[in-house]
């Protein structure tokens, strides 16, 4: 198959290897990380591997060029979402090229960019860089940007932090300056069990949960009707969403326990903690009324994951720099979360999101990235290496 102009054959070779690793978040990614480490070593690049406590998962960090100054960081995650329950017509963990597209789980989200970044690192190692190129690969992004946090801790203690970060999530090579933050929480609703024939003498925990859900929906309706807005987003306001409810044992038993998982995805001008406190206050009102019927009534709310949003100013030097690499005139914001908010918020590194492919293809059967998009990414990174040679 003919490759688009500017596309590296090395990128396709690396992508084929990356897709062959089953790095669904529930599985280890160690073999993929060790493959990348060994590949980088062939060009004399020493990579730091940061394992998790189990030893099965790891982050990777490498610097190409001078190590005594800040450089440009290319960041990507190596985990992918599951394929079970999806109607794939092609093997998900084997690269298939067809009609100008590369198919496989993670092709778009986001092993396509990771392959481009590794190929760029290998090329950069052959060039006399005046400004370094950094490469960061992480795990468990798909379940809440969890794995990258140990890498963030490492960079926090490092003598030099990158001057700029490009997170290569799929944006069709547009330059994205922002995404919403996320807070994920679980409400455990406790009532009093009883026989369903005597339900009024018990307290139905599912009813407590639905009362809480109604409060969450009322907050969402208020925000949608008159809250803060950022029209750069497809949904221009903060969203509250209930994604899972679990309760009950049998139809003839009034349940004493029900769990509700919900999330807040906030635009920059909204405080998710304030919204969570509003939900907690609503839960207290519901429980106060319920304890007139059953003193053991309770709703306990626990946050189990958060990550910050990204809101890089459009006129930031980092944005102008990446636009000069892609040829873009404007910027966008993306609906999905990324690790960019952590690099920006926790470390103060100016960050943009820019990578090949579309998230419209991510998390779906027969996921793909077009070869043209990979070519555009390769060319962007080739221009980056030229700039790093000249010292920016």
VEXKE-109227 format. One record per residue: residue in three letters; x, z, y of N, C-alpha, C in turn. Coordinates in steps of 0.05 Angstrom, whole numbers, padded with zeros to 5 digits, always signed. Example, Ala and Ser with C-alpha at 12.3 -4.5 7.8 and 13.67 -1.06 7.14 Angstrom:
2
ALA+00264+00156-00114+00246+00156-00090+00264+00156-00066 SER+00257+00142-00045+00273+00143-00021+00258+00157+00001 
//
This chain:
392
UNK+00017+00000-00024+00000+00000+00000+00018+00000+00025 UNK+00011-00017+00044+00026-00018+00069+00022+00007+00085 UNK+00044+00018+00095+00042+00041+00112+00040+00033+00141 UNK+00025+00049+00157+00024+00042+00186+00051+00044+00199 UNK+00055+00029+00220+00080+00030+00235+00086+00059+00245 UNK+00110+00067+00242+00118+00094+00251+00114+00116+00231 UNK+00102+00109+00208+00097+00130+00188+00122+00133+00170 UNK+00129+00158+00164+00152+00164+00147+00143+00164+00118 UNK+00158+00149+00102+00153+00150+00073+00158+00178+00062 UNK+00177+00192+00075+00182+00220+00067+00157+00237+00070 UNK+00142+00232+00090+00117+00248+00094+00098+00245+00071 UNK+00095+00220+00061+00077+00216+00039+00087+00229+00013 UNK+00113+00227+00009+00125+00239-00014+00122+00269-00014 UNK+00126+00281+00009+00123+00310+00011+00093+00318+00008 UNK+00075+00302+00020+00047+00308+00018+00037+00307-00011 UNK+00048+00288-00026+00041+00286-00055+00049+00312-00069 UNK+00072+00322-00063+00081+00347-00076+00064+00371-00067 UNK+00058+00372-00042+00043+00395-00031+00015+00397-00043 UNK+00002+00374-00045-00025+00374-00055-00026+00382-00085 UNK-00004+00376-00099-00003+00382-00128-00002+00413-00133 UNK+00005+00428-00113+00004+00457-00116-00024+00468-00110 UNK-00035+00481-00130-00062+00493-00126-00058+00519-00110 UNK-00061+00517-00084-00057+00540-00067-00083+00549-00054 UNK-00105+00548-00070-00130+00561-00062-00123+00590-00055 UNK-00136+00600-00034-00128+00626-00024-00128+00648-00045 UNK-00144+00646-00065-00145+00666-00086-00121+00665-00105 UNK-00105+00644-00102-00082+00639-00120-00055+00643-00104 UNK-00033+00647-00118-00007+00649-00105+00001+00622-00092 UNK+00017+00624-00071+00029+00600-00059+00059+00600-00062 UNK+00070+00618-00078+00099+00622-00079+00113+00597-00088 UNK+00102+00583-00108+00116+00559-00118+00118+00538-00096 UNK+00097+00534-00080+00099+00515-00058+00120+00524-00038 UNK+00120+00549-00030+00139+00559-00010+00168+00556-00021 UNK+00172+00562-00046+00199+00559-00057+00207+00529-00059 UNK+00188+00512-00064+00194+00483-00063+00203+00474-00035 UNK+00189+00484-00015+00197+00477+00013+00224+00488+00019 UNK+00228+00514+00012+00254+00526+00017+00277+00510+00005 UNK+00273+00502-00021+00294+00487-00034+00298+00459-00022 UNK+00276+00447-00013+00278+00421-00001+00293+00423+00026 UNK+00287+00443+00042+00302+00447+00067+00331+00452+00062 UNK+00337+00466+00040+00365+00473+00034+00382+00448+00029 UNK+00369+00426+00019+00384+00401+00014+00395+00390+00040 UNK+00384+00398+00063+00395+00389+00089+00410+00412+00103 UNK+00416+00433+00088+00431+00455+00100+00415+00474+00117 UNK+00388+00473+00114+00370+00490+00130+00364+00515+00115 UNK+00372+00538+00126+00366+00563+00113+00339+00573+00122 UNK+00321+00578+00103+00294+00587+00110+00291+00616+00101 UNK+00277+00631+00118+00271+00659+00111+00244+00659+00098 UNK+00242+00671+00074+00217+00674+00059+00208+00703+00060 UNK+00183+00707+00070+00172+00734+00073+00150+00737+00053 UNK+00155+00751+00031+00136+00755+00010+00116+00777+00017 UNK+00092+00775+00005+00073+00797+00007+00080+00818-00014 UNK+00065+00840-00015+00071+00862-00033+00071+00854-00062 UNK+00053+00835-00069+00051+00826-00097+00074+00808-00105 UNK+00087+00795-00086+00108+00776-00091+00097+00748-00098 UNK+00071+00746-00100+00059+00720-00107+00054+00701-00084 UNK+00053+00713-00060+00048+00697-00036+00070+00702-00016 UNK+00074+00682+00002+00096+00684+00021+00092+00666+00045 UNK+00104+00675+00067+00108+00658+00090+00136+00647+00090 UNK+00140+00626+00105+00167+00614+00108+00173+00610+00138 UNK+00198+00615+00146+00206+00611+00174+00234+00599+00174 UNK+00237+00577+00188+00264+00564+00189+00269+00555+00218 UNK+00295+00555+00225+00304+00545+00251+00324+00523+00246 UNK+00320+00500+00259+00338+00478+00257+00350+00474+00285 UNK+00377+00474+00286+00390+00472+00312+00400+00499+00321 UNK+00408+00502+00346+00420+00527+00356+00401+00550+00353 UNK+00411+00572+00343+00395+00596+00338+00396+00616+00361 UNK+00410+00609+00382+00414+00629+00404+00396+00624+00428 UNK+00373+00610+00424+00355+00604+00446+00328+00597+00435 UNK+00307+00599+00451+00280+00592+00442+00277+00562+00438 UNK+00259+00555+00419+00254+00527+00414+00224+00522+00412 UNK+00218+00500+00398+00190+00492+00394+00183+00498+00365 UNK+00161+00512+00361+00151+00520+00335+00129+00502+00325 UNK+00132+00492+00300+00111+00477+00286+00100+00496+00265 UNK+00074+00501+00267+00061+00522+00250+00038+00510+00234 UNK+00038+00517+00208+00016+00508+00190+00012+00528+00168 UNK-00012+00528+00157-00018+00545+00134-00018+00528+00109 UNK-00011+00542+00087-00008+00528+00061-00031+00532+00042 UNK-00049+00551+00048-00072+00556+00030-00095+00536+00036 UNK-00111+00533+00016-00134+00515+00018-00159+00529+00007 UNK-00182+00517+00013-00207+00528+00003-00213+00519-00026 UNK-00230+00533-00040-00236+00525-00068-00249+00498-00071 UNK-00248+00487-00096-00261+00462-00102-00285+00466-00121 UNK-00288+00490-00132-00310+00496-00150-00337+00491-00137 UNK-00355+00479-00152-00382+00474-00142-00384+00449-00124 UNK-00362+00435-00121-00362+00410-00104-00360+00386-00122 UNK-00373+00364-00114-00375+00340-00130-00352+00321-00123 UNK-00328+00327-00133-00305+00310-00128-00306+00286-00146 UNK-00300+00262-00135-00298+00238-00151-00269+00231-00156 UNK-00251+00245-00143-00222+00242-00146-00209+00268-00153 UNK-00186+00269-00167-00174+00294-00174-00165+00309-00149 UNK-00174+00334-00145-00169+00348-00120-00140+00356-00116 UNK-00125+00360-00138-00097+00369-00136-00078+00347-00144 UNK-00085+00322-00139-00067+00299-00142-00073+00280-00119 UNK-00052+00272-00105-00055+00254-00083-00064+00226-00092 UNK-00086+00216-00080-00096+00190-00085-00096+00174-00059 UNK-00083+00150-00059-00084+00133-00035-00103+00110-00040 UNK-00121+00107-00021-00141+00086-00024-00152+00079+00004 UNK-00153+00053+00010-00165+00043+00035-00154+00057+00060 UNK-00128+00061+00060-00115+00072+00084-00119+00102+00087 UNK-00126+00115+00065-00131+00144+00066-00115+00158+00044 UNK-00108+00183+00049-00095+00200+00029-00114+00222+00022 UNK-00123+00222-00004-00143+00242-00013-00130+00265-00028 UNK-00143+00288-00026-00134+00311-00041-00142+00336-00026 UNK-00145+00358-00041-00152+00383-00027-00129+00392-00009 UNK-00136+00396+00016-00116+00403+00036-00105+00380+00052 UNK-00112+00355+00045-00101+00332+00058-00105+00334+00088 UNK-00129+00342+00097-00135+00345+00125-00129+00373+00134 UNK-00136+00393+00119-00135+00421+00127-00117+00437+00108 UNK-00090+00438+00113-00076+00423+00133-00049+00414+00123 UNK-00049+00406+00097-00023+00398+00085-00013+00372+00096 UNK-00031+00356+00108-00021+00332+00121-00002+00338+00143 UNK-00009+00357+00161+00009+00365+00182+00034+00378+00171 UNK+00030+00396+00151+00053+00410+00139+00074+00390+00129 UNK+00064+00368+00116+00082+00348+00105+00097+00334+00128 UNK+00083+00328+00150+00096+00316+00173+00117+00334+00185 UNK+00110+00360+00187+00128+00379+00199+00153+00383+00182 UNK+00150+00384+00156+00174+00386+00138+00191+00362+00140 UNK+00179+00338+00140+00194+00313+00143+00209+00313+00170 UNK+00196+00323+00191+00210+00324+00217+00233+00344+00217 UNK+00229+00367+00203+00251+00386+00201+00275+00374+00186 UNK+00270+00359+00165+00292+00347+00150+00307+00327+00168 UNK+00292+00312+00184+00304+00292+00202+00319+00307+00224 UNK+00307+00328+00235+00320+00343+00257+00347+00354+00248 UNK+00350+00361+00222+00375+00372+00213+00398+00353+00214 UNK+00392+00327+00217+00413+00307+00218+00420+00300+00247 UNK+00407+00313+00266+00410+00306+00294+00423+00329+00310 UNK+00438+00324+00331+00451+00345+00347+00431+00357+00367 UNK+00414+00374+00358+00394+00386+00375+00407+00405+00396 UNK+00398+00403+00420+00406+00423+00441+00386+00446+00443 UNK+00361+00440+00435+00340+00460+00434+00330+00461+00406 UNK+00326+00484+00394+00319+00486+00366+00290+00478+00359 UNK+00286+00470+00335+00260+00466+00323+00255+00488+00303 UNK+00232+00501+00305+00225+00522+00286+00202+00513+00269 UNK+00202+00522+00244+00181+00515+00225+00169+00541+00213 UNK+00143+00544+00215+00130+00568+00203+00107+00559+00185 UNK+00108+00568+00160+00087+00563+00141+00075+00589+00131 UNK+00049+00591+00130+00036+00617+00124+00017+00615+00100 UNK+00007+00637+00092-00013+00639+00070-00038+00653+00080 UNK-00060+00650+00066-00085+00665+00070-00097+00661+00098 UNK-00093+00638+00110-00106+00631+00135-00136+00628+00131 UNK-00143+00616+00109-00171+00609+00104-00189+00633+00100 UNK-00178+00656+00096-00194+00680+00092-00191+00700+00115 UNK-00182+00689+00139-00182+00705+00162-00155+00709+00176 UNK-00137+00688+00173-00111+00690+00186-00096+00715+00179 UNK-00096+00721+00153-00085+00747+00143-00055+00745+00139 UNK-00046+00724+00125-00018+00723+00116+00002+00721+00139 UNK-00005+00707+00160+00014+00701+00182+00022+00726+00197 UNK+00007+00748+00193+00012+00772+00209+00040+00784+00203 UNK+00050+00782+00179+00077+00792+00173+00097+00774+00187 UNK+00092+00749+00189+00110+00731+00203+00109+00737+00233 UNK+00086+00744+00244+00083+00752+00272+00100+00777+00277 UNK+00099+00796+00258+00115+00820+00261+00145+00814+00261 UNK+00153+00795+00244+00181+00788+00244+00190+00775+00270 UNK+00174+00758+00281+00180+00745+00307+00180+00765+00330 UNK+00162+00785+00328+00161+00805+00349+00188+00820+00351 UNK+00201+00824+00329+00227+00838+00329+00251+00820+00332 UNK+00247+00794+00333+00269+00775+00335+00281+00774+00363 UNK+00307+00768+00365+00319+00767+00392+00309+00744+00409 UNK+00299+00723+00396+00288+00700+00411+00261+00692+00398 UNK+00242+00688+00415+00216+00677+00405+00214+00648+00414 UNK+00199+00632+00399+00195+00604+00407+00184+00602+00435 UNK+00191+00581+00449+00181+00577+00477+00154+00563+00476 UNK+00147+00551+00454+00123+00535+00452+00115+00534+00422 UNK+00089+00535+00417+00079+00532+00389+00058+00510+00387 UNK+00062+00493+00368+00042+00472+00361+00030+00480+00334 UNK+00005+00487+00333-00009+00493+00308-00022+00466+00299 UNK-00015+00457+00276-00023+00430+00268-00049+00427+00253 UNK-00069+00444+00260-00096+00440+00248-00106+00413+00257 UNK-00125+00402+00241-00134+00375+00246-00151+00372+00272 UNK-00141+00357+00291-00155+00352+00316-00157+00322+00322 UNK-00151+00306+00302-00149+00277+00306-00128+00270+00326 UNK-00107+00288+00328-00084+00285+00345-00091+00289+00375 UNK-00115+00300+00380-00121+00308+00408-00107+00335+00412 UNK-00103+00341+00438-00090+00367+00445-00111+00387+00451 UNK-00113+00408+00435-00133+00429+00438-00121+00453+00450 UNK-00133+00464+00471-00123+00487+00485-00137+00513+00479 UNK-00158+00511+00463-00173+00536+00458-00191+00535+00433 UNK-00196+00559+00423-00217+00563+00403-00228+00591+00406 UNK-00251+00596+00394-00263+00622+00396-00249+00643+00379 UNK-00251+00668+00387-00242+00690+00370-00263+00697+00350 UNK-00256+00713+00330-00275+00721+00309-00272+00750+00302 UNK-00295+00763+00298-00297+00790+00288-00316+00789+00264 UNK-00307+00798+00241-00324+00799+00217-00329+00828+00209 UNK-00354+00835+00204-00361+00863+00198-00381+00865+00176 UNK-00382+00888+00164-00402+00894+00142-00418+00918+00150 UNK-00444+00916+00148-00462+00939+00152-00473+00948+00125 UNK-00468+00973+00119-00478+00985+00094-00502+01002+00102 UNK-00525+00994+00092-00551+01007+00099-00559+01024+00075 UNK-00565+01050+00081-00572+01069+00060-00600+01080+00064 UNK-00616+01078+00043-00643+01089+00044-00648+01109+00022 UNK-00672+01110+00012-00679+01129-00010-00693+01113-00032 UNK-00683+01114-00056-00695+01099-00078-00722+01112-00087 UNK-00738+01096-00101-00763+01106-00111-00777+01084-00127 UNK-00799+01091-00140-00815+01072-00155-00830+01055-00135 UNK-00831+01029-00140-00844+01011-00121-00873+01016-00118 UNK-00886+01029-00138-00914+01036-00135-00918+01058-00115 UNK-00897+01073-00109-00898+01095-00089-00879+01089-00066 UNK-00877+01063-00059-00857+01054-00039-00859+01069-00012 UNK-00883+01077-00003-00883+01091+00023-00870+01118+00023 UNK-00865+01129-00001-00851+01155-00003-00820+01152-00004 UNK-00811+01127-00007-00783+01121-00007-00775+01109+00020 UNK-00750+01099+00021-00741+01085+00045-00725+01061+00036 UNK-00735+01037+00042-00724+01012+00032-00699+01005+00048 UNK-00676+01005+00035-00651+00998+00049-00651+00969+00058 UNK-00665+00951+00043-00666+00923+00052-00682+00921+00078 UNK-00702+00938+00081-00717+00937+00106-00700+00946+00129 UNK-00683+00967+00125-00664+00974+00146-00646+00951+00153 UNK-00637+00936+00133-00620+00913+00137-00634+00892+00153 UNK-00659+00886+00147-00673+00865+00161-00679+00874+00190 UNK-00684+00900+00194-00687+00909+00222-00661+00905+00238 UNK-00638+00910+00225-00613+00905+00238-00608+00876+00244 UNK-00615+00859+00224-00612+00830+00228-00629+00820+00251 UNK-00653+00831+00254-00670+00823+00276-00657+00830+00303 UNK-00643+00853+00304-00629+00861+00329-00606+00842+00334 UNK-00591+00834+00313-00570+00815+00317-00580+00788+00327 UNK-00603+00780+00316-00615+00754+00325-00625+00756+00353 UNK-00635+00779+00361-00644+00783+00389-00620+00781+00409 UNK-00597+00793+00401-00574+00791+00418-00565+00762+00420 UNK-00565+00747+00397-00558+00719+00398-00576+00703+00416 UNK-00602+00708+00414-00621+00693+00431-00616+00698+00460 UNK-00610+00723+00467-00604+00730+00495-00579+00715+00505 UNK-00558+00715+00489-00534+00701+00496-00538+00671+00499 UNK-00552+00659+00480-00557+00631+00480-00574+00623+00505 UNK-00592+00641+00513-00610+00635+00535-00598+00639+00562 UNK-00579+00658+00565-00568+00663+00592-00541+00676+00593 UNK-00526+00675+00571-00500+00688+00570-00478+00670+00581 UNK-00453+00678+00578-00431+00662+00587-00429+00636+00572 UNK-00417+00616+00585-00416+00590+00573-00388+00577+00578 UNK-00380+00562+00559-00356+00545+00561-00363+00518+00549 UNK-00368+00499+00567-00379+00473+00558-00358+00456+00544 UNK-00333+00465+00542-00314+00450+00526-00319+00452+00496 UNK-00336+00471+00488-00343+00475+00460-00369+00460+00453 UNK-00371+00452+00427-00396+00440+00417-00419+00459+00420 UNK-00414+00485+00412-00433+00506+00417-00421+00522+00440 UNK-00431+00520+00464-00417+00530+00488-00419+00560+00494 UNK-00428+00575+00475-00432+00604+00479-00423+00619+00454 UNK-00420+00645+00457-00413+00663+00435-00436+00663+00414 UNK-00428+00662+00388-00448+00662+00367-00446+00687+00349 UNK-00469+00696+00341-00471+00718+00321-00485+00706+00297 UNK-00475+00712+00274-00484+00699+00249-00484+00719+00226 UNK-00506+00721+00212-00507+00736+00187-00503+00717+00164 UNK-00482+00722+00148-00475+00703+00127-00480+00712+00099 UNK-00485+00739+00095-00489+00748+00068-00505+00774+00069 UNK-00523+00777+00050-00539+00801+00046-00541+00807+00016 UNK-00537+00832+00009-00537+00840-00019-00551+00867-00022 UNK-00572+00868-00038-00586+00893-00042-00607+00891-00064 UNK-00613+00914-00075-00634+00916-00095-00623+00913-00124 UNK-00637+00926-00142-00630+00926-00170-00652+00913-00187 UNK-00677+00921-00182-00700+00910-00196-00724+00910-00178 UNK-00743+00893-00183-00766+00890-00165-00782+00915-00163 UNK-00783+00931-00185-00800+00955-00184-00785+00980-00175 UNK-00761+00976-00164-00746+00998-00152-00742+00994-00122 UNK-00750+01013-00106-00744+01012-00078-00714+01016-00075 UNK-00699+00997-00063-00670+00999-00063-00660+01020-00043 UNK-00639+01034-00051-00627+01054-00033-00602+01043-00019 UNK-00594+01018-00025-00569+01008-00014-00572+00978-00008 UNK-00562+00969+00015-00562+00941+00021-00538+00936+00040 UNK-00523+00914+00034-00500+00907+00050-00505+00881+00065 UNK-00497+00880+00089-00500+00856+00106-00473+00849+00119 UNK-00464+00824+00114-00439+00815+00127-00447+00797+00150 UNK-00435+00802+00174-00441+00786+00197-00415+00781+00213 UNK-00416+00762+00231-00393+00755+00247-00401+00750+00276 UNK-00381+00753+00293-00383+00746+00321-00360+00726+00327 UNK-00367+00702+00337-00347+00683+00346-00350+00680+00376 UNK-00331+00691+00391-00334+00694+00419-00318+00675+00436 UNK-00330+00666+00458-00315+00651+00478-00298+00671+00494 UNK-00279+00661+00509-00259+00679+00522-00272+00699+00541 UNK-00294+00692+00554-00305+00711+00574-00322+00732+00562 UNK-00327+00732+00536-00343+00752+00523-00325+00771+00506 UNK-00332+00797+00507-00317+00817+00492-00331+00823+00466 UNK-00319+00816+00443-00333+00820+00418-00337+00850+00412 UNK-00318+00867+00422-00322+00896+00417-00346+00906+00431 UNK-00351+00897+00455-00375+00905+00470-00401+00896+00455 UNK-00400+00872+00444-00424+00863+00428-00427+00879+00403 UNK-00404+00886+00390-00406+00903+00366-00417+00930+00373 UNK-00409+00942+00395-00420+00967+00404-00450+00966+00409 UNK-00459+00943+00419-00487+00939+00423-00502+00939+00396 UNK-00490+00926+00376-00502+00926+00349-00502+00954+00337 UNK-00480+00969+00341-00479+00996+00331-00501+01013+00344 UNK-00505+01010+00370-00526+01025+00384-00554+01018+00372 UNK-00558+00993+00366-00583+00985+00354-00586+00997+00326 UNK-00564+00998+00311-00565+01011+00285-00572+01041+00288 UNK-00561+01054+00308-00567+01083+00312-00597+01086+00318 UNK-00609+01069+00333-00638+01071+00339-00654+01067+00314 UNK-00646+01048+00297-00661+01042+00272-00659+01067+00254 UNK-00635+01078+00252-00631+01101+00234-00646+01126+00245 UNK-00646+01129+00271-00660+01152+00283-00690+01152+00275 UNK-00702+01128+00276-00730+01127+00269-00733+01130+00238 UNK-00715+01119+00223-00717+01120+00193-00714+01148+00183 UNK-00699+01165+00197-00694+01192+00186-00719+01210+00189 UNK-00739+01201+00203-00764+01216+00202-00777+01213+00175 UNK-00770+01192+00160-00780+01188+00133-00761+01197+00112 UNK-00735+01193+00116-00714+01201+00097-00689+01209+00111 UNK-00682+01235+00109-00660+01245+00125-00633+01233+00117 UNK-00632+01221+00094-00606+01209+00085-00603+01180+00095 UNK-00621+01170+00111-00619+01143+00122-00593+01140+00138 UNK-00580+01117+00135-00555+01112+00149-00550+01082+00150 UNK-00536+01074+00171-00524+01047+00173-00496+01050+00182 UNK-00477+01043+00165-00448+01045+00170-00437+01018+00174 UNK-00425+01013+00197-00414+00987+00204-00383+00988+00204 UNK-00371+00971+00189-00341+00970+00188-00331+00942+00192 UNK-00312+00939+00210-00299+00913+00215-00278+00908+00194 UNK-00279+00885+00180-00259+00880+00159-00240+00857+00166 UNK-00245+00843+00188-00226+00823+00196-00231+00815+00225 UNK-00209+00811+00240-00211+00799+00267-00188+00781+00272 UNK-00192+00762+00289-00169+00747+00301-00177+00738+00329 UNK-00158+00737+00347-00164+00730+00375-00169+00701+00378 UNK-00183+00695+00400-00187+00667+00407-00161+00656+00421 UNK-00162+00631+00426-00140+00617+00440-00152+00606+00466 UNK-00138+00611+00488-00148+00601+00514-00125+00594+00532 UNK-00109+00574+00524-00086+00565+00539-00096+00549+00563 UNK-00086+00555+00587-00095+00540+00611-00089+00510+00608 UNK-00107+00494+00617-00103+00465+00616-00078+00456+00631 UNK-00072+00470+00652-00049+00461+00669-00023+00475+00661 UNK-00023+00488+00638+00002+00501+00628+00023+00480+00622 UNK+00049+00488+00626+00070+00469+00620+00070+00461+00591 UNK+00063+00480+00573+00062+00473+00544+00042+00451+00539 UNK+00020+00451+00552-00001+00431+00548+00009+00404+00558 UNK+00021+00404+00582+00032+00379+00592+00054+00367+00574 UNK+00070+00385+00563+00092+00376+00545+00080+00362+00520 UNK+00061+00375+00507+00050+00363+00483+00035+00338+00489 UNK+00021+00337+00511+00007+00312+00519+00027+00290+00523 UNK+00051+00296+00534+00071+00276+00537+00081+00265+00511 UNK+00079+00281+00489+00087+00272+00463+00066+00255+00450 UNK+00041+00260+00455+00019+00246+00442+00009+00222+00458 UNK+00014+00223+00485+00002+00203+00502-00026+00210+00511 UNK-00036+00234+00505-00063+00242+00512-00066+00246+00542 UNK-00090+00240+00552-00096+00244+00580-00111+00270+00584 UNK-00128+00278+00565-00145+00302+00568-00139+00322+00546 UNK-00156+00343+00545-00153+00364+00525-00181+00369+00514 UNK-00182+00383+00491-00207+00392+00479-00205+00421+00472 UNK-00227+00433+00462-00227+00458+00449-00241+00454+00422 UNK-00233+00470+00402-00243+00466+00375-00261+00489+00366 UNK-00280+00483+00349-00299+00503+00340-00288+00522+00320 UNK-00268+00513+00305-00257+00530+00283-00235+00548+00294 UNK-00230+00570+00280-00208+00588+00288-00181+00578+00276 UNK-00160+00588+00288-00133+00581+00279-00115+00605+00282 UNK-00090+00603+00273-00070+00624+00277-00059+00623+00305 UNK-00067+00603+00321-00056+00600+00348-00062+00623+00366 UNK-00085+00636+00362-00092+00659+00378-00073+00682+00374 UNK-00062+00684+00350-00043+00706+00344-00016+00700+00356 UNK-00007+00675+00354+00019+00668+00367+00017+00672+00397 UNK-00006+00665+00408-00009+00667+00437-00014+00696+00445 UNK-00034+00709+00432-00042+00736+00441-00022+00758+00433 UNK-00012+00756+00409+00006+00778+00399+00035+00774+00409 UNK+00043+00749+00413+00071+00744+00420+00075+00732+00448 UNK+00053+00723+00460+00056+00711+00486+00068+00683+00486 UNK+00067+00670+00463+00079+00643+00461+00058+00622+00469 UNK+00063+00606+00489+00044+00585+00497+00038+00567+00473 UNK+00013+00563+00467+00005+00551+00442-00017+00530+00446 UNK-00014+00508+00432-00035+00487+00431-00040+00481+00402 UNK-00063+00468+00396-00070+00459+00370-00071+00429+00370 UNK-00056+00417+00352-00055+00387+00351-00045+00379+00324 UNK-00061+00364+00309-00053+00355+00283-00069+00332+00273 UNK-00060+00319+00251-00074+00295+00241-00099+00302+00225 UNK-00118+00283+00226-00142+00286+00210-00164+00300+00226 UNK-00187+00303+00213-00210+00314+00225-00221+00337+00208 UNK-00229+00359+00221-00241+00381+00206-00268+00373+00194 UNK-00279+00351+00203-00303+00341+00190-00299+00333+00161 UNK-00273+00328+00154-00266+00322+00126-00257+00347+00111 UNK-00251+00368+00125-00241+00392+00112-00263+00407+00097 UNK-00255+00421+00076-00273+00439+00060-00294+00422+00045 UNK-00291+00397+00043-00310+00379+00030-00298+00367+00005 UNK-00315+00357-00014-00304+00341-00036-00292+00315-00026 UNK-00272+00305-00041-00258+00281-00033-00247+00283-00004 UNK-00236+00306+00002-00223+00310+00028-00200+00290+00032 UNK-00197+00280+00057-00176+00260+00061-00166+00262+00090 UNK-00142+00250+00094-00131+00245+00120-00123+00216+00120 UNK-00128+00203+00142-00120+00174+00143-00090+00171+00147 UNK-00080+00150+00136-00051+00144+00139-00044+00139+00168 UNK-00063+00128+00183-00059+00123+00211-00055+00150+00226 UNK-00071+00170+00219-00068+00196+00232-00041+00209+00225 UNK-00032+00206+00200-00006+00216+00192+00016+00201+00208 UNK+00013+00175+00212+00032+00160+00227+00034+00170+00255 UNK+00011+00175+00268+00010+00185+00295+00025+00212+00297 UNK+00021+00229+00277+00034+00255+00277+00064+00251+00274 UNK+00072+00234+00255+00101+00228+00252+00114+00219+00278 UNK+00100+00202+00292+00111+00191+00317+00112+00213+00339 UNK+00092+00230+00340+00093+00252+00359+00117+00270+00353 UNK+00122+00276+00328+00145+00294+00321+00171+00279+00325 UNK+00172+00253+00321+00197+00238+00327+00203+00240+00357 UNK+00183+00238+00374+00188+00241+00403+00197+00269+00409 UNK+00185+00289+00395+00193+00317+00399+00223+00320+00392 UNK+00232+00309+00370+00260+00312+00363+00278+00299+00384 UNK+00270+00276+00395+00286+00264+00416+00288+00282+00440 UNK+00266+00296+00447+00266+00314+00469+00284+00338+00464 UNK+00283+00348+00438+00300+00370+00431+00330+00363+00432 UNK+00336+00338+00426+00364+00329+00428+00374+00329+00456 UNK+00356+00323+00475+00364+00322+00503+00361+00349+00516 UNK+00352+00369+00501+00349+00396+00513+00323+00400+00528 UNK+00303+00383+00524+00277+00383+00537+00280+00375+00566 
//
